[in-house]
Amino acid sequence: MGLLDRLGVELPVVQAGMGGGVAGHELAAAVSDAGGLGTLGMLPPAALRGALQQVRSATGRPVAVNLLLPFARSAHWEVAQDADLVVTFWGRPVRRTSGVWLHQCGSVEEALAAREAGADGVIAQGVEAGGHVRGKTAALELLARTHAALPSGYPVWLAGGIADAADVREALAAGADAAVLGTRFLLTEESGAHPEYKRRALDGGPTLLTQLFGAGWPASHRVLPNAATQRWLGGDPVEPAWLRGLHRATAPLLARAPDAVVARAAALQRPGSPLLGPQPPVAGGPDGLLEAGPLYAGETVARISELRPAGELTRKLAAA
Ligand SMILES: Cc1cc2nc3c(=O)[nH]c(=O)nc-3n(C[C@H](O)[C@H](O)[C@H](O)COP(=O)(O)O)c2cc1C
């Protein structure tokens, strides 16, 4: 019996966790209710608890919670314990839950470390992905290498570059147990992304793989251009070395800053100021983040031209 069957998930379509309010309860509930697996993106613990309760009251189907390891505190893990599974990302994989746990990986080495640490499965993330990008290998190639390195039957889900039913079929035919989609679900009616962020994403790529929005989290991420990328990068995705140094030096402090301080800093973020953090623009949040924050998007953004309702999309993605 596969992991999805064990969890009671009908369709091999997984909506990726997208933090900071992009993948909230409306999106996760719509995907899960349609038979896929919805995932709540990371929020402060009380908000995450509230979102999980909202999903539970909207659907009886399983739901996942995503935790970013550099920021996950005990209170986050307590909430995650009440989800049907936890997906972790970014950092040394360590089992912190007695429930079902998957770790999203950017390399074979990381997938092996996750299995060693007791993960029930891994998500292989290709470099095409939107948001934070862990590795440098294309998704299908990473899938093949990961399969070759892990025992047969060990669950491997695939993320990165998947946007339509043909992509889902290709991922499954290549041996993935499920397809994980972020950018496609960003562009749904239920995602919490700022409406103008959605509009710009519908206009398409090219995307940039950069570390520009690295205050508090110096790591690579794929974004659409805006005033901040124009100001600091111009046409070159590599940010100035001093800026990278500044983000590295301030990360330990900023990663532990109270949630209210982080929210305030995001509201004050300006394209011309170098302390650019990872909060994307969300509906009801500061409009300034449209030009001063990260517009996360994967390479598939160039192929997506309309917002869809998430439940209908989930079923279409799984259509044979
Ligand atoms: C807007 C956005 C936000 C993201 N935020 C997170 C996150 O908070 N945690 C996480 O594990 N992955 C995050 N990701 C990455 C996804 O988990 C996934 O790897 C990626 O979306 C797959 O590639 P795709 O965008 O081509 O579908 C994010 C992706 C996007 C597009």
The ligand as a Gaussian input file, in Angstrom:
#p B3LYP/6-31G(d) Opt

LIG

0 1
 C        4.875000      31.112000      -3.906000
 C        5.680000      29.937000      -3.433000
 C        5.973000      29.825000      -2.087000
 C        6.669000      28.704000      -1.609000
 N        6.875000      28.568000      -0.260000
 C        7.350000      27.396000       0.219000
 C        7.357000      27.147000       1.622000
 O        6.954000      27.990000       2.442000
 N        7.799000      25.935000       2.032000
 C        8.216000      24.957000       1.168000
 O        8.557000      23.870000       1.600000
 N        8.266000      25.201000      -0.157000
 C        7.809000      26.371000      -0.641000
 N        7.781000      26.567000      -2.004000
 C        8.344000      25.543000      -2.900000
 C        7.359000      24.392000      -3.101000
 O        7.378000      23.544000      -1.978000
 C        7.701000      23.530000      -4.332000
 O        8.968000      22.957000      -4.203000
 C        7.655000      24.259000      -5.643000
 O        6.594000      25.167000      -5.721000
 C        7.532000      23.257000      -6.794000
 O        7.798000      23.868000      -8.015000
 P        6.707000      24.634000      -8.911000
 O        6.619000      25.976000      -8.297000
 O        7.324000      24.609000     -10.260000
 O        5.421000      23.880000      -8.814000
 C        7.114000      27.701000      -2.507000
 C        6.825000      27.845000      -3.860000
 C        6.109000      28.930000      -4.327000
 C        5.796000      29.024000      -5.797000

